[in-house]
Amino acid sequence: MNFNKRQLQKEADQHHYVRDTYEKVVRLVDILSYIRSEQFLFEHLALKGGTAINLTIFDLPRLSVDIDLDYTNNSSRDDMLKDRKIVKSLLIDYLKKTVISLVKIYVNIMLLTALKQPILIPEEISITSK
């Protein structure tokens, strides 16, 4: 996706948003599009929480700057840990190919920089009961 600063500023102004915050949301939507297009991620992760509601159901004026994902596969802990490595690898590889620069990887948080402000994407994948 092209993150042209002038175009982002124009779109942000139209909706009365701060450009940096608007850009974060555009980047997060791009990441969600990738998750949807990557079969393994699509089959193993589910978007949840306020971002899911805001981006998929309602047209709320609130901009969310994080993505909450749950691991959805009903599997053993060992399989979940293997899947977690695959998820992490796929996301990091994708992010390295985009404009987003990967700065550091923490145990529970991937810290990504977009412009001057970080985007925090939880890396924690929890097993959910079905």
Chimera marker file (.cmm) of the C-alpha trace (Angstrom):
<marker_set name="trace">
<marker id="1" x="0.000" y="0.000" z="0.000" r="1" g="1" b="0" radius="0.5"/>
<marker id="2" x="1.200" y="3.496" z="-0.793" r="1" g="1" b="0" radius="0.5"/>
<marker id="3" x="1.364" y="5.764" z="2.245" r="1" g="1" b="0" radius="0.5"/>
<marker id="4" x="1.617" y="9.119" z="0.488" r="1" g="1" b="0" radius="0.5"/>
<marker id="5" x="1.759" y="11.766" z="3.205" r="1" g="1" b="0" radius="0.5"/>
<marker id="6" x="-0.115" y="14.394" z="1.172" r="1" g="1" b="0" radius="0.5"/>
<marker id="7" x="-2.949" y="12.004" z="0.370" r="1" g="1" b="0" radius="0.5"/>
<marker id="8" x="-3.104" y="10.861" z="3.999" r="1" g="1" b="0" radius="0.5"/>
<marker id="9" x="-3.224" y="14.496" z="5.157" r="1" g="1" b="0" radius="0.5"/>
<marker id="10" x="-6.032" y="15.252" z="2.697" r="1" g="1" b="0" radius="0.5"/>
<marker id="11" x="-8.075" y="12.256" z="3.857" r="1" g="1" b="0" radius="0.5"/>
<marker id="12" x="-7.404" y="13.010" z="7.530" r="1" g="1" b="0" radius="0.5"/>
<marker id="13" x="-8.500" y="16.619" z="7.042" r="1" g="1" b="0" radius="0.5"/>
<marker id="14" x="-11.728" y="15.509" z="5.348" r="1" g="1" b="0" radius="0.5"/>
<marker id="15" x="-12.661" y="13.497" z="8.437" r="1" g="1" b="0" radius="0.5"/>
<marker id="16" x="-11.160" y="15.931" z="10.977" r="1" g="1" b="0" radius="0.5"/>
<marker id="17" x="-8.501" y="13.501" z="12.219" r="1" g="1" b="0" radius="0.5"/>
<marker id="18" x="-4.877" y="14.062" z="13.135" r="1" g="1" b="0" radius="0.5"/>
<marker id="19" x="-2.820" y="12.734" z="10.216" r="1" g="1" b="0" radius="0.5"/>
<marker id="20" x="-0.472" y="10.578" z="12.309" r="1" g="1" b="0" radius="0.5"/>
<marker id="21" x="-3.392" y="8.819" z="13.996" r="1" g="1" b="0" radius="0.5"/>
<marker id="22" x="-5.207" y="8.414" z="10.684" r="1" g="1" b="0" radius="0.5"/>
<marker id="23" x="-2.062" y="6.941" z="9.102" r="1" g="1" b="0" radius="0.5"/>
<marker id="24" x="-1.793" y="4.390" z="11.902" r="1" g="1" b="0" radius="0.5"/>
<marker id="25" x="-5.352" y="3.256" z="11.230" r="1" g="1" b="0" radius="0.5"/>
<marker id="26" x="-4.683" y="3.029" z="7.481" r="1" g="1" b="0" radius="0.5"/>
<marker id="27" x="-1.592" y="0.922" z="8.205" r="1" g="1" b="0" radius="0.5"/>
<marker id="28" x="-3.525" y="-1.312" z="10.598" r="1" g="1" b="0" radius="0.5"/>
<marker id="29" x="-6.225" y="-1.846" z="7.975" r="1" g="1" b="0" radius="0.5"/>
<marker id="30" x="-3.443" y="-2.793" z="5.560" r="1" g="1" b="0" radius="0.5"/>
<marker id="31" x="-2.125" y="-5.339" z="8.083" r="1" g="1" b="0" radius="0.5"/>
<marker id="32" x="-5.649" y="-6.716" z="8.548" r="1" g="1" b="0" radius="0.5"/>
<marker id="33" x="-5.982" y="-7.061" z="4.774" r="1" g="1" b="0" radius="0.5"/>
<marker id="34" x="-2.759" y="-9.044" z="4.743" r="1" g="1" b="0" radius="0.5"/>
<marker id="35" x="-4.006" y="-11.288" z="7.563" r="1" g="1" b="0" radius="0.5"/>
<marker id="36" x="-7.170" y="-11.916" z="5.567" r="1" g="1" b="0" radius="0.5"/>
<marker id="37" x="-5.214" y="-12.760" z="2.409" r="1" g="1" b="0" radius="0.5"/>
<marker id="38" x="-2.680" y="-15.058" z="4.109" r="1" g="1" b="0" radius="0.5"/>
<marker id="39" x="-4.440" y="-18.409" z="4.503" r="1" g="1" b="0" radius="0.5"/>
<marker id="40" x="-2.589" y="-19.561" z="7.633" r="1" g="1" b="0" radius="0.5"/>
<marker id="41" x="-3.237" y="-16.292" z="9.461" r="1" g="1" b="0" radius="0.5"/>
<marker id="42" x="-6.841" y="-16.160" z="8.278" r="1" g="1" b="0" radius="0.5"/>
<marker id="43" x="-7.479" y="-19.696" z="9.557" r="1" g="1" b="0" radius="0.5"/>
<marker id="44" x="-5.740" y="-19.242" z="12.920" r="1" g="1" b="0" radius="0.5"/>
<marker id="45" x="-6.486" y="-15.672" z="14.028" r="1" g="1" b="0" radius="0.5"/>
<marker id="46" x="-9.690" y="-13.783" z="14.796" r="1" g="1" b="0" radius="0.5"/>
<marker id="47" x="-10.045" y="-10.032" z="15.130" r="1" g="1" b="0" radius="0.5"/>
<marker id="48" x="-11.763" y="-9.091" z="18.381" r="1" g="1" b="0" radius="0.5"/>
<marker id="49" x="-12.570" y="-6.119" z="20.556" r="1" g="1" b="0" radius="0.5"/>
<marker id="50" x="-13.288" y="-2.495" z="19.784" r="1" g="1" b="0" radius="0.5"/>
<marker id="51" x="-11.278" y="-2.366" z="16.577" r="1" g="1" b="0" radius="0.5"/>
<marker id="52" x="-13.231" y="-5.308" z="15.186" r="1" g="1" b="0" radius="0.5"/>
<marker id="53" x="-16.527" y="-3.632" z="15.977" r="1" g="1" b="0" radius="0.5"/>
<marker id="54" x="-15.432" y="-0.219" z="14.750" r="1" g="1" b="0" radius="0.5"/>
<marker id="55" x="-13.853" y="-1.362" z="11.476" r="1" g="1" b="0" radius="0.5"/>
<marker id="56" x="-16.347" y="-4.032" z="10.477" r="1" g="1" b="0" radius="0.5"/>
<marker id="57" x="-19.761" y="-3.132" z="11.888" r="1" g="1" b="0" radius="0.5"/>
<marker id="58" x="-20.077" y="0.529" z="12.805" r="1" g="1" b="0" radius="0.5"/>
<marker id="59" x="-18.777" y="3.672" z="11.171" r="1" g="1" b="0" radius="0.5"/>
<marker id="60" x="-17.713" y="5.270" z="14.438" r="1" g="1" b="0" radius="0.5"/>
<marker id="61" x="-15.624" y="8.449" z="14.413" r="1" g="1" b="0" radius="0.5"/>
<marker id="62" x="-13.172" y="6.879" z="16.880" r="1" g="1" b="0" radius="0.5"/>
<marker id="63" x="-9.823" y="5.768" z="15.479" r="1" g="1" b="0" radius="0.5"/>
<marker id="64" x="-8.350" y="2.678" z="17.064" r="1" g="1" b="0" radius="0.5"/>
<marker id="65" x="-4.578" y="2.290" z="16.908" r="1" g="1" b="0" radius="0.5"/>
<marker id="66" x="-4.182" y="-1.348" z="17.884" r="1" g="1" b="0" radius="0.5"/>
<marker id="67" x="-5.262" y="-4.761" z="16.689" r="1" g="1" b="0" radius="0.5"/>
<marker id="68" x="-6.554" y="-7.399" z="19.102" r="1" g="1" b="0" radius="0.5"/>
<marker id="69" x="-6.249" y="-10.903" z="17.687" r="1" g="1" b="0" radius="0.5"/>
<marker id="70" x="-7.099" y="-14.257" z="19.225" r="1" g="1" b="0" radius="0.5"/>
<marker id="71" x="-5.649" y="-17.601" z="18.259" r="1" g="1" b="0" radius="0.5"/>
<marker id="72" x="-8.661" y="-19.671" z="17.229" r="1" g="1" b="0" radius="0.5"/>
<marker id="73" x="-7.284" y="-23.142" z="16.598" r="1" g="1" b="0" radius="0.5"/>
<marker id="74" x="-8.393" y="-25.735" z="19.138" r="1" g="1" b="0" radius="0.5"/>
<marker id="75" x="-5.063" y="-27.507" z="19.588" r="1" g="1" b="0" radius="0.5"/>
<marker id="76" x="-2.481" y="-28.590" z="22.115" r="1" g="1" b="0" radius="0.5"/>
<marker id="77" x="-0.175" y="-26.109" z="23.786" r="1" g="1" b="0" radius="0.5"/>
<marker id="78" x="2.766" y="-27.452" z="21.760" r="1" g="1" b="0" radius="0.5"/>
<marker id="79" x="0.872" y="-26.965" z="18.496" r="1" g="1" b="0" radius="0.5"/>
<marker id="80" x="-0.177" y="-23.491" z="19.591" r="1" g="1" b="0" radius="0.5"/>
<marker id="81" x="3.446" y="-22.549" z="20.297" r="1" g="1" b="0" radius="0.5"/>
<marker id="82" x="4.483" y="-23.837" z="16.859" r="1" g="1" b="0" radius="0.5"/>
<marker id="83" x="1.666" y="-21.874" z="15.249" r="1" g="1" b="0" radius="0.5"/>
<marker id="84" x="2.679" y="-18.791" z="17.205" r="1" g="1" b="0" radius="0.5"/>
<marker id="85" x="6.146" y="-18.928" z="15.633" r="1" g="1" b="0" radius="0.5"/>
<marker id="86" x="4.585" y="-19.196" z="12.172" r="1" g="1" b="0" radius="0.5"/>
<marker id="87" x="2.229" y="-16.282" z="12.863" r="1" g="1" b="0" radius="0.5"/>
<marker id="88" x="5.079" y="-14.159" z="14.175" r="1" g="1" b="0" radius="0.5"/>
<marker id="89" x="7.289" y="-15.009" z="11.205" r="1" g="1" b="0" radius="0.5"/>
<marker id="90" x="4.565" y="-14.265" z="8.643" r="1" g="1" b="0" radius="0.5"/>
<marker id="91" x="3.725" y="-10.921" z="10.243" r="1" g="1" b="0" radius="0.5"/>
<marker id="92" x="7.348" y="-9.840" z="10.630" r="1" g="1" b="0" radius="0.5"/>
<marker id="93" x="8.159" y="-10.818" z="7.027" r="1" g="1" b="0" radius="0.5"/>
<marker id="94" x="5.174" y="-8.834" z="5.779" r="1" g="1" b="0" radius="0.5"/>
<marker id="95" x="5.984" y="-5.800" z="7.905" r="1" g="1" b="0" radius="0.5"/>
<marker id="96" x="9.595" y="-5.805" z="6.710" r="1" g="1" b="0" radius="0.5"/>
<marker id="97" x="8.299" y="-5.594" z="3.121" r="1" g="1" b="0" radius="0.5"/>
<marker id="98" x="6.132" y="-2.578" z="3.893" r="1" g="1" b="0" radius="0.5"/>
<marker id="99" x="7.108" y="0.949" z="4.844" r="1" g="1" b="0" radius="0.5"/>
<marker id="100" x="6.819" y="0.078" z="8.531" r="1" g="1" b="0" radius="0.5"/>
<marker id="101" x="10.232" y="-0.473" z="10.086" r="1" g="1" b="0" radius="0.5"/>
<marker id="102" x="10.597" y="-3.119" z="12.737" r="1" g="1" b="0" radius="0.5"/>
<marker id="103" x="12.512" y="-1.658" z="15.646" r="1" g="1" b="0" radius="0.5"/>
<marker id="104" x="12.454" y="-4.221" z="18.456" r="1" g="1" b="0" radius="0.5"/>
<marker id="105" x="10.647" y="-7.388" z="19.326" r="1" g="1" b="0" radius="0.5"/>
<marker id="106" x="9.711" y="-7.770" z="22.957" r="1" g="1" b="0" radius="0.5"/>
<marker id="107" x="8.476" y="-10.962" z="24.572" r="1" g="1" b="0" radius="0.5"/>
<marker id="108" x="4.842" y="-9.867" z="24.472" r="1" g="1" b="0" radius="0.5"/>
<marker id="109" x="4.823" y="-6.836" z="22.188" r="1" g="1" b="0" radius="0.5"/>
<marker id="110" x="6.078" y="-6.020" z="18.714" r="1" g="1" b="0" radius="0.5"/>
<marker id="111" x="6.976" y="-2.354" z="18.639" r="1" g="1" b="0" radius="0.5"/>
<marker id="112" x="6.633" y="-0.858" z="15.179" r="1" g="1" b="0" radius="0.5"/>
<marker id="113" x="7.362" y="2.687" z="14.153" r="1" g="1" b="0" radius="0.5"/>
<marker id="114" x="5.171" y="4.603" z="11.793" r="1" g="1" b="0" radius="0.5"/>
<marker id="115" x="6.267" y="8.198" z="11.467" r="1" g="1" b="0" radius="0.5"/>
<marker id="116" x="7.246" y="9.474" z="14.917" r="1" g="1" b="0" radius="0.5"/>
<marker id="117" x="4.865" y="7.439" z="17.044" r="1" g="1" b="0" radius="0.5"/>
<marker id="118" x="4.948" y="3.682" z="17.695" r="1" g="1" b="0" radius="0.5"/>
<marker id="119" x="2.190" y="1.261" z="16.818" r="1" g="1" b="0" radius="0.5"/>
<marker id="120" x="1.830" y="-1.467" z="19.419" r="1" g="1" b="0" radius="0.5"/>
<marker id="121" x="0.598" y="-4.803" z="18.172" r="1" g="1" b="0" radius="0.5"/>
<marker id="122" x="0.171" y="-7.441" z="20.863" r="1" g="1" b="0" radius="0.5"/>
<marker id="123" x="2.111" y="-10.541" z="19.988" r="1" g="1" b="0" radius="0.5"/>
<marker id="124" x="0.506" y="-12.596" z="22.721" r="1" g="1" b="0" radius="0.5"/>
<marker id="125" x="-1.623" y="-15.348" z="21.255" r="1" g="1" b="0" radius="0.5"/>
<marker id="126" x="-3.969" y="-16.933" z="23.746" r="1" g="1" b="0" radius="0.5"/>
<marker id="127" x="-5.867" y="-20.185" z="23.424" r="1" g="1" b="0" radius="0.5"/>
<marker id="128" x="-9.593" y="-19.511" z="23.336" r="1" g="1" b="0" radius="0.5"/>
<marker id="129" x="-12.304" y="-21.946" z="24.279" r="1" g="1" b="0" radius="0.5"/>
<marker id="130" x="-14.908" y="-22.655" z="21.630" r="1" g="1" b="0" radius="0.5"/>
<link id1="1" id2="2" r="1" g="1" b="0" radius="0.2"/>
<link id1="2" id2="3" r="1" g="1" b="0" radius="0.2"/>
<link id1="3" id2="4" r="1" g="1" b="0" radius="0.2"/>
<link id1="4" id2="5" r="1" g="1" b="0" radius="0.2"/>
<link id1="5" id2="6" r="1" g="1" b="0" radius="0.2"/>
<link id1="6" id2="7" r="1" g="1" b="0" radius="0.2"/>
<link id1="7" id2="8" r="1" g="1" b="0" radius="0.2"/>
<link id1="8" id2="9" r="1" g="1" b="0" radius="0.2"/>
<link id1="9" id2="10" r="1" g="1" b="0" radius="0.2"/>
<link id1="10" id2="11" r="1" g="1" b="0" radius="0.2"/>
<link id1="11" id2="12" r="1" g="1" b="0" radius="0.2"/>
<link id1="12" id2="13" r="1" g="1" b="0" radius="0.2"/>
<link id1="13" id2="14" r="1" g="1" b="0" radius="0.2"/>
<link id1="14" id2="15" r="1" g="1" b="0" radius="0.2"/>
<link id1="15" id2="16" r="1" g="1" b="0" radius="0.2"/>
<link id1="16" id2="17" r="1" g="1" b="0" radius="0.2"/>
<link id1="17" id2="18" r="1" g="1" b="0" radius="0.2"/>
<link id1="18" id2="19" r="1" g="1" b="0" radius="0.2"/>
<link id1="19" id2="20" r="1" g="1" b="0" radius="0.2"/>
<link id1="20" id2="21" r="1" g="1" b="0" radius="0.2"/>
<link id1="21" id2="22" r="1" g="1" b="0" radius="0.2"/>
<link id1="22" id2="23" r="1" g="1" b="0" radius="0.2"/>
<link id1="23" id2="24" r="1" g="1" b="0" radius="0.2"/>
<link id1="24" id2="25" r="1" g="1" b="0" radius="0.2"/>
<link id1="25" id2="26" r="1" g="1" b="0" radius="0.2"/>
<link id1="26" id2="27" r="1" g="1" b="0" radius="0.2"/>
<link id1="27" id2="28" r="1" g="1" b="0" radius="0.2"/>
<link id1="28" id2="29" r="1" g="1" b="0" radius="0.2"/>
<link id1="29" id2="30" r="1" g="1" b="0" radius="0.2"/>
<link id1="30" id2="31" r="1" g="1" b="0" radius="0.2"/>
<link id1="31" id2="32" r="1" g="1" b="0" radius="0.2"/>
<link id1="32" id2="33" r="1" g="1" b="0" radius="0.2"/>
<link id1="33" id2="34" r="1" g="1" b="0" radius="0.2"/>
<link id1="34" id2="35" r="1" g="1" b="0" radius="0.2"/>
<link id1="35" id2="36" r="1" g="1" b="0" radius="0.2"/>
<link id1="36" id2="37" r="1" g="1" b="0" radius="0.2"/>
<link id1="37" id2="38" r="1" g="1" b="0" radius="0.2"/>
<link id1="38" id2="39" r="1" g="1" b="0" radius="0.2"/>
<link id1="39" id2="40" r="1" g="1" b="0" radius="0.2"/>
<link id1="40" id2="41" r="1" g="1" b="0" radius="0.2"/>
<link id1="41" id2="42" r="1" g="1" b="0" radius="0.2"/>
<link id1="42" id2="43" r="1" g="1" b="0" radius="0.2"/>
<link id1="43" id2="44" r="1" g="1" b="0" radius="0.2"/>
<link id1="44" id2="45" r="1" g="1" b="0" radius="0.2"/>
<link id1="45" id2="46" r="1" g="1" b="0" radius="0.2"/>
<link id1="46" id2="47" r="1" g="1" b="0" radius="0.2"/>
<link id1="47" id2="48" r="1" g="1" b="0" radius="0.2"/>
<link id1="48" id2="49" r="1" g="1" b="0" radius="0.2"/>
<link id1="49" id2="50" r="1" g="1" b="0" radius="0.2"/>
<link id1="50" id2="51" r="1" g="1" b="0" radius="0.2"/>
<link id1="51" id2="52" r="1" g="1" b="0" radius="0.2"/>
<link id1="52" id2="53" r="1" g="1" b="0" radius="0.2"/>
<link id1="53" id2="54" r="1" g="1" b="0" radius="0.2"/>
<link id1="54" id2="55" r="1" g="1" b="0" radius="0.2"/>
<link id1="55" id2="56" r="1" g="1" b="0" radius="0.2"/>
<link id1="56" id2="57" r="1" g="1" b="0" radius="0.2"/>
<link id1="57" id2="58" r="1" g="1" b="0" radius="0.2"/>
<link id1="58" id2="59" r="1" g="1" b="0" radius="0.2"/>
<link id1="59" id2="60" r="1" g="1" b="0" radius="0.2"/>
<link id1="60" id2="61" r="1" g="1" b="0" radius="0.2"/>
<link id1="61" id2="62" r="1" g="1" b="0" radius="0.2"/>
<link id1="62" id2="63" r="1" g="1" b="0" radius="0.2"/>
<link id1="63" id2="64" r="1" g="1" b="0" radius="0.2"/>
<link id1="64" id2="65" r="1" g="1" b="0" radius="0.2"/>
<link id1="65" id2="66" r="1" g="1" b="0" radius="0.2"/>
<link id1="66" id2="67" r="1" g="1" b="0" radius="0.2"/>
<link id1="67" id2="68" r="1" g="1" b="0" radius="0.2"/>
<link id1="68" id2="69" r="1" g="1" b="0" radius="0.2"/>
<link id1="69" id2="70" r="1" g="1" b="0" radius="0.2"/>
<link id1="70" id2="71" r="1" g="1" b="0" radius="0.2"/>
<link id1="71" id2="72" r="1" g="1" b="0" radius="0.2"/>
<link id1="72" id2="73" r="1" g="1" b="0" radius="0.2"/>
<link id1="73" id2="74" r="1" g="1" b="0" radius="0.2"/>
<link id1="74" id2="75" r="1" g="1" b="0" radius="0.2"/>
<link id1="75" id2="76" r="1" g="1" b="0" radius="0.2"/>
<link id1="76" id2="77" r="1" g="1" b="0" radius="0.2"/>
<link id1="77" id2="78" r="1" g="1" b="0" radius="0.2"/>
<link id1="78" id2="79" r="1" g="1" b="0" radius="0.2"/>
<link id1="79" id2="80" r="1" g="1" b="0" radius="0.2"/>
<link id1="80" id2="81" r="1" g="1" b="0" radius="0.2"/>
<link id1="81" id2="82" r="1" g="1" b="0" radius="0.2"/>
<link id1="82" id2="83" r="1" g="1" b="0" radius="0.2"/>
<link id1="83" id2="84" r="1" g="1" b="0" radius="0.2"/>
<link id1="84" id2="85" r="1" g="1" b="0" radius="0.2"/>
<link id1="85" id2="86" r="1" g="1" b="0" radius="0.2"/>
<link id1="86" id2="87" r="1" g="1" b="0" radius="0.2"/>
<link id1="87" id2="88" r="1" g="1" b="0" radius="0.2"/>
<link id1="88" id2="89" r="1" g="1" b="0" radius="0.2"/>
<link id1="89" id2="90" r="1" g="1" b="0" radius="0.2"/>
<link id1="90" id2="91" r="1" g="1" b="0" radius="0.2"/>
<link id1="91" id2="92" r="1" g="1" b="0" radius="0.2"/>
<link id1="92" id2="93" r="1" g="1" b="0" radius="0.2"/>
<link id1="93" id2="94" r="1" g="1" b="0" radius="0.2"/>
<link id1="94" id2="95" r="1" g="1" b="0" radius="0.2"/>
<link id1="95" id2="96" r="1" g="1" b="0" radius="0.2"/>
<link id1="96" id2="97" r="1" g="1" b="0" radius="0.2"/>
<link id1="97" id2="98" r="1" g="1" b="0" radius="0.2"/>
<link id1="98" id2="99" r="1" g="1" b="0" radius="0.2"/>
<link id1="99" id2="100" r="1" g="1" b="0" radius="0.2"/>
<link id1="100" id2="101" r="1" g="1" b="0" radius="0.2"/>
<link id1="101" id2="102" r="1" g="1" b="0" radius="0.2"/>
<link id1="102" id2="103" r="1" g="1" b="0" radius="0.2"/>
<link id1="103" id2="104" r="1" g="1" b="0" radius="0.2"/>
<link id1="104" id2="105" r="1" g="1" b="0" radius="0.2"/>
<link id1="105" id2="106" r="1" g="1" b="0" radius="0.2"/>
<link id1="106" id2="107" r="1" g="1" b="0" radius="0.2"/>
<link id1="107" id2="108" r="1" g="1" b="0" radius="0.2"/>
<link id1="108" id2="109" r="1" g="1" b="0" radius="0.2"/>
<link id1="109" id2="110" r="1" g="1" b="0" radius="0.2"/>
<link id1="110" id2="111" r="1" g="1" b="0" radius="0.2"/>
<link id1="111" id2="112" r="1" g="1" b="0" radius="0.2"/>
<link id1="112" id2="113" r="1" g="1" b="0" radius="0.2"/>
<link id1="113" id2="114" r="1" g="1" b="0" radius="0.2"/>
<link id1="114" id2="115" r="1" g="1" b="0" radius="0.2"/>
<link id1="115" id2="116" r="1" g="1" b="0" radius="0.2"/>
<link id1="116" id2="117" r="1" g="1" b="0" radius="0.2"/>
<link id1="117" id2="118" r="1" g="1" b="0" radius="0.2"/>
<link id1="118" id2="119" r="1" g="1" b="0" radius="0.2"/>
<link id1="119" id2="120" r="1" g="1" b="0" radius="0.2"/>
<link id1="120" id2="121" r="1" g="1" b="0" radius="0.2"/>
<link id1="121" id2="122" r="1" g="1" b="0" radius="0.2"/>
<link id1="122" id2="123" r="1" g="1" b="0" radius="0.2"/>
<link id1="123" id2="124" r="1" g="1" b="0" radius="0.2"/>
<link id1="124" id2="125" r="1" g="1" b="0" radius="0.2"/>
<link id1="125" id2="126" r="1" g="1" b="0" radius="0.2"/>
<link id1="126" id2="127" r="1" g="1" b="0" radius="0.2"/>
<link id1="127" id2="128" r="1" g="1" b="0" radius="0.2"/>
<link id1="128" id2="129" r="1" g="1" b="0" radius="0.2"/>
<link id1="129" id2="130" r="1" g="1" b="0" radius="0.2"/>
</marker_set>
